[in-house]
Amino acid sequence: MTQPVEYYRPNYEDEATKCEDFICQFEDPGLEEDATHGKAKYLIQMQSIANNRGKVIKIEVGDLEQHFRGDPAFVQRVTRNTKRYISLFSQAIDKLMPKRTMPPPDDYEESVASIIYKQRCENMQADKEKNEANFRVFNDPKNQLPLEMSRDYELYILRGENEKPHEFKMREIHAETIGSLVTFKGIVTKCTEVRPSIEVACYSCEQCGNESYQTIPGKQFTPLSECPAPLCVKKDVKGKLYLQVRGSKFLSYQDIKVQELSDQVPVGHVPRTLKIQAKGLLVNQCTPGDIVEVTGIHMPAPYSGFRGMRAGLIHDTFIEPFKIKKQKKTYKELNITPQLAEDIEREKRLHKDEMYERLAKSIGPEIYGHINIKKSLLLSMVGGVTKQMKDGMKIRGNVNCLMMGDPGVAKSQLLKLVANLAPRGVYTTGKGSSGVGLTAAVIRDPLTKELILEGGALVLADMGVCCIDEFDKMDEADRTNIHEVMEQQTVSIAKAGMTCSLNARTTVLAAANPVYGRYNTKLSVNQNINLPAALMSRFDIIFLMLDKANEEHDLMLARHVAYVHQNSCPPKLELEPYSHDFIRGFISTVIGIEPVIPKDIHNFIVSSYVDQKQKISSRESYKNSNNYITPRTLLGIIRISQAIAKIRQSQTVSQNDVEEALRLMESARESVNKEKDEDERMNNIFNEKTDSLSKIFGIIREICSHEAGQTAKYSKVERAVVNKGGFHQEDFFQTLEQYQKLNVLYICETSETISLL
């Protein structure tokens, strides 16, 4: 279908008139009626700007669609050519701006433009009385203040809160969207420092004192050198201009780098990035690691200098934002709807003592079993209490968890589930991440050429959860960077003369596979997983997940998996699983609780730790144990107990909380040790069996050696072994078969005699 001609070649004078009519005529029935402007939505906003009670005018696309129902092409032109219509709406607002109706607030600071305007009026009046020619210079229209100087507001065009805009994927933002209004989501990877950016430059002439202004639309400009005033133009030598910083207008400026979300990256592709140039009130709206929704104009940016010569016709692009909204926040910043808050309070009242079990069973109901591991993951998301001592020493409250074992036991699925469940979760792999990819990197800012820090996965997960799969596949140099993060909660950088620390207050959930593909119970944990003891001691809970052949368990697992694939939902449980929003909301309501440990419970924890330490440190237990009890184990017991108390919404830790923490840690330890004990038991049985066969062969050899030709009757040997020796007849048959294969014994075809070879 052919588009109308006015869509491609609009008359911008008529467009400006439409903008003025919209601002004057649009009324919002949901607003309270104003005494001066009634329900005119945008006139009320402009009056607030004039009275210094606001700084932003937001023109919503939904209001434009409602007002221009008969002209939908106008709204389309606004969203396709947003930069031009920003200037048209700004001109209309400047023309229709009402006068002040009330005195400014107490904290109001007069703008530079108003101060200059007052001074200029005073100078004009004085010069008018003294020198008519100089008065004409100051009264020249060319020397009037530019509109950018007098604007005390920022104008945005965007979708309303109740409108659902078309959300672009970052790969869909390309050449066709240049100049258009776009909305997309991404994760912030870099934020530069906030710096002043000049918008209007003010110059002063050294000869005539004339003030000249230069509007700067981009990042680069050529300063004025000659005075344009009539007095200087008539002279042979024009006055030299000097930049007046106080008379210029500056805006806060910040560069933001946003990366494509992991679920939007096709397999085998590199995540794309977009630059955002935030100005004014939109600076400091996000930090590295935040998942944000950005609405703005997709703008081109030509390369300059030698880089522009190499680039040729290729342009770089950036986003001029109108809105930066955080999507994935920490638990404390999580917005809970009234309905969800009511459901949480009702469940707290009805199942106060059962919330621990119910929440754990609601984590990954599609995954069969692993209830203790799910409880540990729940406690990791809740966490303990972080302590800050007077001398600055910090004791972490995060509960770190490690899952190791055979492939195919849902380790990665559990990690991804927690990363999606936590408001601020990052999922990565140890093999695919370098040291700077997990911690931080020192890079050079292409704009200012200064060294800046770019956060890695652990920094991006600050105040959240970092899930690291294939934890054992990391290089040794990369693995050492995690030691500080897991205990001190910081990342220290000393590169290129830059020494600083970044916060990495994150909970580490890791999964590791055995070195040789399957877990070998004859080897220790360190030999199987290839992790040093110094790193493993930083995990509060270590679970071993093995795929053992068990007919009953395998049958239940197969039925569960088949049901999930057939019905796309888990089998019906005893209780209805809570939704992810409910779990997030519940954790956000209890994560701020700081349970204290009473004195009697304190003594119970100390005695329990000492008993475990003595039991593991004994010689016999030390041989059979695959992990150690360290002072970090004591801190782990305290953190897990506090997390359980938080789920109970209690301000104190009870003995039951400590016992549950000890049970979880003991179950984790047993999951490591019982396989070793079972293997040793089977070895002992085999050794006992081997010893009985050797004893039976000794009896046979003794009887045959006393007979002629070392050949004895079969019945005589059998009576000596079974009746006199007390061995089972099956052991006797097994011995004959075993040593006959070794060509040590020979039994005749009629089974009457046994001979030694």
C-alpha positions in Angstrom: 0.0 0.0 0.0 1.4 3.4 -1.0 2.0 5.8 1.8 0.6 9.4 1.6 2.9 12.0 0.2 2.7 14.1 3.4 4.2 11.2 5.4 7.5 11.6 3.5 7.4 15.4 3.0 5.6 17.0 5.9 5.1 20.7 6.3 6.9 21.4 9.5 5.1 24.7 10.0 1.8 22.8 10.1 3.4 20.1 12.3 4.5 22.8 14.8 0.9 24.1 14.9 -0.4 20.6 15.6 2.1 20.3 18.5 0.8 23.6 19.9 -2.8 22.5 19.6 -2.0 19.2 21.3 -0.4 20.9 24.3 -3.2 23.4 24.7 -6.2 21.1 24.0 -5.4 17.7 25.4 -7.2 17.0 28.7 -6.8 14.0 30.9 -10.1 13.1 32.7 -8.2 11.3 35.4 -6.5 14.5 36.6 -7.8 16.8 39.3 -9.1 20.0 37.9 -6.7 22.9 38.1 -8.0 26.4 38.9 -6.2 27.9 36.0 -5.8 25.2 33.3 -8.6 22.8 34.2 -7.6 19.3 33.2 -5.1 20.3 30.5 -2.4 17.8 31.3 0.6 19.5 29.7 -0.4 23.0 30.6 -0.4 21.9 34.2 3.1 20.4 33.8 4.3 23.6 32.2 2.9 25.7 35.0 4.8 23.5 37.4 8.0 24.2 35.4 7.3 27.9 35.5 6.8 27.8 39.3 10.1 25.9 39.7 8.2 22.8 41.1 9.3 20.4 38.3 12.0 19.8 35.8 10.6 17.2 33.3 7.8 17.3 30.7 6.8 13.8 29.5 4.8 13.6 26.3 3.2 10.2 26.2 2.6 8.4 22.9 -0.7 7.1 24.1 -1.9 10.7 24.6 -0.9 11.5 21.0 -2.7 8.5 19.7 -5.8 9.5 21.6 -5.7 13.1 20.4 -4.8 12.4 16.8 -7.3 9.5 16.2 -8.1 10.9 12.8 -4.4 11.4 11.8 -2.5 8.3 12.8 0.3 9.2 10.4 1.3 12.1 12.7 1.9 9.7 15.6 3.9 7.5 13.3 6.0 10.5 12.2 6.7 11.4 15.8 7.9 7.8 16.6 9.9 7.5 13.4 11.5 11.0 13.5 11.6 11.7 17.2 14.6 14.0 17.3 12.9 16.5 15.0 9.7 16.5 16.8 11.5 17.0 20.1 12.6 20.4 18.8 9.1 21.1 17.5 7.5 20.4 20.9 10.2 22.4 22.6 9.5 25.4 20.5 5.8 25.0 21.2 6.4 24.8 24.9 8.7 27.8 24.9 6.0 29.8 23.1 3.2 28.7 25.4 5.1 28.7 28.7 2.9 30.4 31.3 4.1 33.0 33.8 5.0 32.3 37.4 2.0 32.2 39.7 3.7 31.6 43.0 7.1 32.4 44.6 10.0 30.0 44.1 10.7 27.4 46.8 13.3 28.0 49.5 15.8 25.7 48.0 15.5 27.2 44.5 18.8 28.3 42.8 18.4 30.9 40.1 19.6 29.7 36.7 22.5 31.2 34.8 20.2 32.4 32.0 17.9 34.4 34.3 21.0 36.1 36.0 22.5 37.0 32.6 19.1 38.3 31.4 18.7 40.6 34.4 22.3 41.9 34.1 21.8 42.5 30.4 18.6 44.5 31.0 20.3 46.6 33.6 23.3 47.2 31.2 21.0 48.0 28.3 19.1 50.6 30.4 22.4 52.2 31.5 23.9 52.2 28.0 20.8 53.6 26.5 21.2 56.8 28.6 24.9 57.1 27.8 25.5 55.6 24.3 22.8 55.0 21.8 25.2 53.0 19.5 26.2 50.6 22.3 22.5 50.1 23.2 21.8 49.0 19.6 24.6 46.4 20.0 23.1 44.9 23.1 19.6 45.1 21.6 20.6 43.3 18.4 18.4 40.2 17.9 21.6 38.2 17.1 22.8 38.7 20.7 19.6 37.5 22.3 19.9 34.5 24.6 19.4 31.2 22.8 16.4 29.1 23.7 18.6 26.3 25.1 19.9 28.8 27.8 16.4 29.7 29.0 15.0 26.2 29.1 14.8 25.0 32.7 13.1 21.7 31.7 13.9 18.4 30.0 11.4 17.1 27.4 10.9 13.4 26.9 8.7 11.5 24.4 7.9 7.9 25.7 5.2 5.4 26.4 3.1 5.8 29.6 3.4 3.5 32.6 0.2 1.7 31.7 1.2 1.3 28.0 3.1 -1.7 26.8 5.5 -0.5 24.1 6.9 -2.7 21.4 10.1 -4.1 22.9 12.9 -4.5 20.5 15.7 -7.0 20.9 19.1 -5.5 20.6 19.7 -7.4 17.3 16.6 -5.7 15.9 18.0 -2.2 16.4 19.8 -1.6 13.2 19.9 0.8 10.2 16.1 0.9 9.8 15.5 2.2 13.3 17.9 5.2 13.0 16.1 8.3 14.3 13.2 6.2 15.7 11.9 5.8 19.3 13.0 2.3 20.5 12.5 0.4 23.8 14.8 -2.6 24.7 16.3 -4.5 27.6 19.9 -5.2 28.4 22.4 -5.7 31.2 24.6 -2.7 32.2 28.3 -3.6 31.9 30.0 -0.2 32.2 29.2 3.2 33.6 31.6 6.1 33.3 32.0 8.9 35.8 29.5 11.7 35.6 31.1 14.7 33.9 29.9 18.1 32.8 29.1 18.5 29.1 28.8 21.9 27.5 25.5 22.6 25.7 25.7 26.4 25.1 29.1 28.2 25.0 29.2 31.8 26.1 32.0 34.1 24.7 33.0 37.7 25.7 34.7 40.1 23.4 37.8 41.9 24.8 37.2 45.1 22.8 33.5 45.8 22.8 32.4 43.5 25.7 29.7 41.9 23.6 28.5 38.5 24.7 28.1 35.8 22.0 26.6 32.4 22.3 27.1 29.1 20.4 24.8 26.1 20.6 26.7 22.8 20.6 24.5 19.9 19.4 27.2 17.2 19.5 30.4 16.1 21.2 32.7 18.2 19.1 32.7 21.9 18.1 34.9 24.6 16.7 35.1 27.6 19.2 34.2 31.0 17.8 37.3 33.2 17.3 36.0 36.6 16.0 33.4 38.8 17.5 30.2 39.1 15.4 29.1 42.4 17.0 28.5 45.4 14.7 31.1 47.6 16.5 33.9 45.0 15.9 32.7 44.1 12.3 33.3 47.7 11.2 36.8 47.8 12.5 39.8 46.4 10.7 40.9 44.4 13.8 38.1 42.4 15.3 38.0 41.7 19.0 39.1 38.4 20.3 36.6 36.2 22.0 37.2 34.4 25.3 35.1 31.6 26.6 33.1 32.5 29.8 32.6 29.3 31.8 30.2 30.9 34.2 27.9 32.2 31.4 27.9 28.8 29.6 25.4 26.1 30.2 26.5 22.6 31.2 24.7 19.4 31.6 25.7 16.3 33.5 26.9 13.6 31.1 27.5 9.8 31.5 28.4 7.1 29.1 26.6 3.7 29.7 27.4 0.4 28.0 24.5 -2.1 27.8 25.0 -5.7 26.7 22.5 -8.1 25.1 20.6 -10.4 27.5 21.9 -14.0 27.5 18.5 -15.5 26.5 18.4 -13.2 23.4 21.9 -14.3 22.1 21.7 -17.0 19.4 23.9 -20.0 19.9 27.4 -19.4 18.6 27.0 -15.6 18.5 28.8 -12.9 20.5 26.5 -10.7 22.6 26.0 -7.3 21.1 26.4 -4.0 22.9 24.9 -0.5 22.7 26.2 2.8 24.0 23.9 5.1 25.9 24.7 8.8 26.3 22.8 9.9 29.4 22.4 13.6 30.1 20.8 15.7 32.8 18.4 13.9 35.2 19.1 10.5 33.6 22.7 10.1 34.9 23.4 7.8 37.8 20.2 5.8 37.2 22.0 2.4 37.0 25.1 0.6 38.0 27.0 -2.3 36.4 25.0 -5.5 36.8 21.6 -3.9 36.5 19.1 -5.2 34.0 17.5 -2.1 32.6 14.7 -1.2 30.2 15.8 1.7 28.1 13.6 4.0 25.9 15.3 6.5 23.7 16.2 7.6 20.2 18.6 5.5 18.1 21.1 8.0 16.8 24.0 7.8 14.4 27.5 9.1 15.4 30.1 9.6 12.6 33.7 8.7 13.3 36.2 11.5 13.4 39.9 11.9 12.7 42.0 9.0 11.4 39.4 6.6 12.6 36.8 8.4 10.4 39.1 8.0 7.4 39.4 4.3 7.9 35.7 3.9 8.6 34.6 5.6 5.4 30.8 5.7 5.2 30.3 3.5 8.3 28.8 5.3 11.4 28.7 4.3 15.0 25.4 4.5 16.8 24.2 5.3 20.3 21.0 5.7 22.2 19.8 9.1 23.4 17.7 8.0 26.4 14.4 9.3 27.7 13.9 6.6 30.3 16.2 4.1 32.1 14.3 1.8 34.3 15.8 -1.0 36.4 14.1 -4.4 35.8 16.0 -6.8 38.0 16.6 -5.3 41.4 17.9 -6.6 44.7 15.5 -8.1 47.2 15.3 -4.8 49.2 14.4 -2.8 46.0 11.9 -5.4 44.8 8.4 -3.9 44.1 5.7 -6.2 45.5 2.1 -5.8 44.3 -0.6 -5.4 47.0 -2.2 -8.7 45.9 1.2 -10.6 46.2 1.8 -8.9 49.6 -1.6 -10.1 50.8 -0.9 -13.7 49.7 2.5 -13.7 51.4 1.0 -12.5 54.7 -1.8 -15.1 54.5 0.7 -17.9 53.9 2.8 -16.6 56.8 -0.2 -16.8 59.2 -1.4 -20.2 58.0 1.9 -22.1 57.5 4.4 -20.2 59.7 6.2 -23.3 60.8 6.0 -25.0 57.4 7.3 -22.3 55.2 10.8 -23.8 55.2 9.6 -27.1 53.8 7.1 -25.6 51.4 9.5 -23.1 49.9 12.2 -25.8 49.4 9.8 -28.1 47.6 8.6 -25.2 45.4 12.2 -24.8 44.0 12.3 -26.8 40.8 9.4 -29.2 41.3 10.2 -30.5 37.8 13.5 -31.9 39.2 13.0 -35.1 41.0 14.4 -35.4 44.6 17.4 -33.5 46.0 15.3 -32.0 48.8 18.3 -31.3 51.0 20.1 -29.6 48.1 17.0 -27.5 47.4 16.9 -26.5 51.0 20.5 -25.4 50.8 19.9 -23.3 47.7 16.9 -21.6 49.5 19.1 -20.8 52.5 21.8 -19.5 50.1 19.3 -17.0 48.6 18.2 -15.9 52.1 21.7 -15.7 53.6 22.8 -15.0 57.1 23.7 -11.7 58.8 26.7 -9.7 57.6 28.7 -8.3 60.5 30.8 -5.1 60.4 33.2 -4.7 63.3 34.4 -1.4 64.8 37.9 -1.8 63.4 36.5 -2.3 59.9 36.7 -6.1 59.8 33.8 -7.7 57.9 32.3 -11.2 58.4 30.2 -12.3 55.5 26.7 -13.5 55.8 26.4 -15.1 52.3 26.0 -18.9 52.3 28.2 -20.4 49.5 27.2 -23.8 48.1 29.1 -26.4 45.9 27.4 -29.2 44.0 29.7 -31.9 42.6 29.1 -35.3 41.1 28.4 -37.2 37.9 27.0 -35.6 34.7 23.3 -35.6 34.2 22.1 -35.2 37.8 20.5 -31.7 37.3 23.4 -29.6 38.7 23.3 -27.1 35.8 19.5 -27.0 35.9 19.4 -26.1 39.6 22.0 -23.3 39.0 20.0 -21.8 36.1 16.9 -22.0 38.2 18.4 -20.0 41.0 19.9 -17.5 38.6 16.4 -16.8 37.2 14.8 -16.9 40.6 17.1 -14.4 42.3 16.3 -10.7 41.5 20.0 -10.2 40.7 21.5 -13.4 39.4 24.3 -14.1 36.9 25.0 -17.4 35.3 28.4 -18.2 33.8 30.8 -21.1 33.3 34.3 -21.4 34.6 35.8 -22.6 31.4 34.3 -19.8 29.3 35.3 -17.0 31.7 38.7 -15.6 32.3 39.9 -14.0 35.5 38.9 -10.5 34.4 35.7 -12.0 33.1 34.8 -13.2 36.5 36.2 -10.3 38.6 37.0 -7.0 36.8 39.1 -5.6 33.9 41.0 -2.4 33.5 40.2 -0.8 30.2 40.8 2.6 28.6 37.8 4.9 28.1 37.7 5.7 24.3 36.4 9.2 25.0 38.6 10.5 27.9 41.5 8.0 27.4 41.5 7.4 31.1 41.7 4.0 32.7 38.4 2.8 34.1 37.2 -0.4 35.6 34.7 -2.8 33.9 33.0 -5.3 36.2 33.0 -9.0 35.6 30.4 -11.6 36.5 31.1 -11.5 40.3 30.9 -7.7 40.3 27.8 -7.7 38.2 26.2 -10.0 40.8 26.9 -7.7 43.7 24.1 -8.1 46.3 22.9 -11.1 44.4 23.8 -14.6 43.3 26.6 -15.7 41.0 26.1 -19.2 39.6 29.3 -20.7 38.2 29.0 -24.0 36.3 32.0 -26.1 35.4 33.8 -24.6 38.4 36.6 -27.2 38.2 37.5 -26.3 34.6 38.9 -22.9 35.4 42.6 -22.2 35.0 44.7 -21.9 38.1 45.3 -18.2 37.6 41.6 -17.5 37.3 40.7 -19.6 40.3 42.9 -17.6 42.7 40.9 -14.5 41.9 37.8 -16.1 43.5 39.4 -16.7 46.9 39.1 -13.1 48.0 35.6 -12.7 46.6 34.2 -15.8 48.5 35.5 -14.6 51.9 36.3 -10.9 51.9 33.4 -9.9 49.5 35.7 -7.6 47.5 37.7 -7.6 44.3 41.1 -5.9 44.6 42.7 -4.5 41.5 46.3 -3.4 41.2 47.0 -2.8 37.5 48.5 0.1 35.4 49.1 2.2 38.5 45.5 1.8 39.6 44.9 0.3 43.1 41.3 0.0 44.2 38.7 -2.5 45.5 35.3 -3.2 44.1 32.4 -4.6 46.0 31.5 -8.2 45.2 29.0 -9.0 48.0 27.7 -12.0 46.1 26.6 -15.5 47.0 28.6 -18.1 45.0 26.8 -21.2 43.9 29.1 -23.6 41.9 28.8 -26.9 40.2 31.8 -29.2 39.4 32.1 -32.4 37.5 34.7 -35.2 38.2 38.0 -35.1 36.4 37.6 -38.5 34.7 33.9 -38.1 33.7 32.6 -40.3 36.6 33.1 -40.0 40.3 35.7 -42.5 41.6 34.9 -43.3 45.1 38.4 -44.8 45.7 39.9 -41.3 45.4 39.5 -38.3 47.6 37.3 -35.3 46.8 40.2 -33.1 45.9 41.5 -35.7 43.5 38.1 -36.2 41.9 37.1 -32.5 41.5 40.6 -31.0 41.1 40.0 -28.2 43.5 42.4 -27.1 46.2 41.4 -27.4 49.9 41.8 -23.7 50.4 39.0 -23.0 47.9 36.8 -25.8 49.0 36.9 -24.6 52.7 35.2 -21.4 51.6 32.0 -23.3 50.7 29.6 -23.6 53.6 27.9 -26.7 52.1 29.4 -29.3 49.7 27.0 -31.9 48.2 28.0 -35.0 46.2 25.4 -36.0 43.6 26.0 -39.5 42.1 24.1 -41.5 39.6 24.1 -44.9 41.3 22.2 -47.9 40.0 19.1 -48.4 42.2 16.1 -50.0 40.6 13.5 -48.4 42.8 15.0 -44.9 42.6 15.6 -45.2 38.9 12.0 -46.3 38.3 10.6 -43.3 40.3 13.0 -40.9 38.5 12.0 -42.2 35.0 8.3 -41.9 35.8 8.8 -38.4 37.0 10.8 -37.3 33.9 8.3 -39.0 31.5 5.4 -37.2 33.2 7.1 -33.8 33.0 7.7 -34.3 29.2 4.2 -35.5 28.6 2.3 -32.9 30.5 4.8 -30.0 30.6 4.3 -29.7 34.3 5.5 -31.6 37.4 3.3 -34.3 39.0 0.9 -33.2 41.6 2.6 -32.8 45.0 1.2 -32.8 48.5 1.1 -29.0 48.3 0.7 -26.5 45.5 4.2 -25.1 44.6 4.7 -21.4 45.1 5.4 -19.3 42.1 8.7 -17.6 41.5 7.2 -14.2 42.2 5.9 -15.5 45.6 9.3 -16.9 46.5 11.1 -13.7 45.6 8.5 -11.6 47.5 8.7 -13.8 50.6 12.5 -13.6 50.6 12.4 -9.8 50.2 10.2 -9.6 53.3 12.5 -11.7 55.5 15.9 -10.9 54.2 16.1 -7.7 56.3 15.6 -9.6 59.6 18.9 -9.9 61.7 18.4 -12.8 64.1 20.6 -12.8 67.2 22.0 -15.9 68.9 21.1 -16.3 72.7 23.8 -17.3 75.1 22.6 -20.8 75.6 22.3 -21.4 71.9 25.8 -19.9 71.6 27.2 -22.6 74.0 25.3 -25.3 72.1 26.9 -24.3 68.8 30.3 -24.2 70.3 30.0 -27.6 71.9 28.6 -29.1 68.6 31.5 -27.7 66.6 34.1 -29.1 69.1 32.4 -32.5 69.1 32.5 -32.6 65.3 36.1 -31.4 65.2 37.2 -34.2 67.6 35.3 -36.8 65.8 36.8 -36.0 62.4 40.3 -35.4 63.8 40.5 -38.9 65.3 42.9 -41.2 63.5 40.3 -43.8 62.3 37.8 -41.2 61.2 40.4 -39.1 59.6 41.3 -41.9 57.3 37.7 -42.4 56.2 36.8 -38.7 55.9 37.0 -36.8 52.6 36.6 -33.3 54.0 37.8 -31.4 57.0 36.3 -29.4 59.9 37.8 -25.8 60.0 36.8 -22.6 61.8 34.9 -21.7 58.6 32.6 -24.6 59.3 31.6 -22.9 62.6 30.8 -19.7 60.7 28.8 -21.8 58.2 26.7 -23.3 61.0 26.0 -19.8 62.3 25.1 -18.4 58.9 22.8 -21.3 58.0 21.1 -21.1 61.4 20.4 -17.4 60.9 19.0 -18.1 57.5 16.5 -20.7 58.9 15.5 -18.2 61.6 14.8 -15.6 58.9 12.5 -18.0 57.1 10.6 -18.5 60.4 10.4 -14.7 60.7 12.1 -14.9 64.1 14.5 -12.3 65.7 16.4 -15.1 67.6 18.0 -18.3 66.6 16.5 -21.4 68.3 18.1 -24.7 69.0 16.0 -26.4 66.3 17.5 -24.0 63.8 21.0 -25.0 64.8 20.1 -28.7 64.7 18.7 -28.3 61.2 21.9 -26.6 60.1 23.9 -29.4 61.6 21.7 -32.0 59.9 22.2 -30.3 56.5 25.9 -30.1 56.9 26.0 -33.7 58.2 23.9 -34.9 55.2 26.2 -33.1 52.9 29.2 -34.7 54.6 27.6 -38.2 54.5 26.8 -37.8 50.8 30.6 -37.6 50.3 31.6 -40.2 52.9 29.0 -42.9 52.5 30.0 -43.7 48.9 33.6 -44.1 50.2 32.4 -46.2 53.1 30.3 -48.4 50.7 33.2 -48.9 48.4 35.4 -49.9 51.3 32.8 -52.3 52.6 32.6 -54.0 49.2 36.4 -54.2 49.1 36.4 -55.8 52.5 33.8 -58.4 51.4 35.8 -59.1 48.3 39.0 -59.5 50.4 37.2 -61.8 52.8 36.0 -63.8 49.9 39.4 -63.9 48.4 40.9 -65.1 51.7 38.4 -68.0 52.0 39.2 -69.2 48.5 42.9 -69.1 49.4 42.3 -71.2 52.5 40.2 -73.8 50.5 43.0 -74.0 48.0 45.5 -74.6 50.8 43.5 -77.5 52.1 43.3 -79.0 48.5 47.0 -78.6 48.0 47.9 -80.2 51.3 45.7 -83.3 50.6 47.0 -83.7 47.0 50.6 -83.3 48.0 50.5 -86.4 50.2 48.9 -88.5 47.6 50.7 -90.4 44.8 51.1 -88.3 41.7 49.6 -85.3 43.6 46.1 -86.7 42.7 43.4 -87.2 45.3 39.8 -88.4 45.1 37.2 -85.7 44.6 35.0 -87.0 47.5 37.9 -87.0 49.9 38.8 -83.4 49.1 35.1 -82.3 49.3 34.6 -83.9 52.8 37.8 -82.2 54.0 36.8 -78.8 52.8 33.0 -78.8 53.7 32.7 -81.1 56.7 36.1 -80.6 58.4 37.0 -77.1 57.2 33.5 -75.6 57.7 33.3 -73.9 54.3 30.3 -73.6 52.1 29.9 -76.0 49.2 29.5 -72.9 46.9 32.9 -71.6 48.0 34.4 -75.0 47.2 33.0 -75.0 43.7 34.1 -71.4 43.2 37.6 -72.3 44.3 37.8 -75.2 41.9 36.5 -73.1 39.0 38.9 -70.2 39.8 42.1 -72.2 40.1 41.1 -74.4 37.2 41.1 -71.3 35.0 44.5 -70.4 36.3 45.8 -73.9 35.2 46.7 -74.8 38.8 44.2 -77.7 39.2 42.9 -80.4 36.9 39.6 -82.3 37.4 39.1 -85.4 35.4 36.1 -85.7 33.0 34.2 -88.1 35.4 34.9 -85.7 38.3 36.4 -88.5 40.4 39.9 -87.1 41.0 41.6 -83.7 41.5 45.2 -83.2 40.5 47.8 -80.5 41.1 49.5 -79.2 37.9 
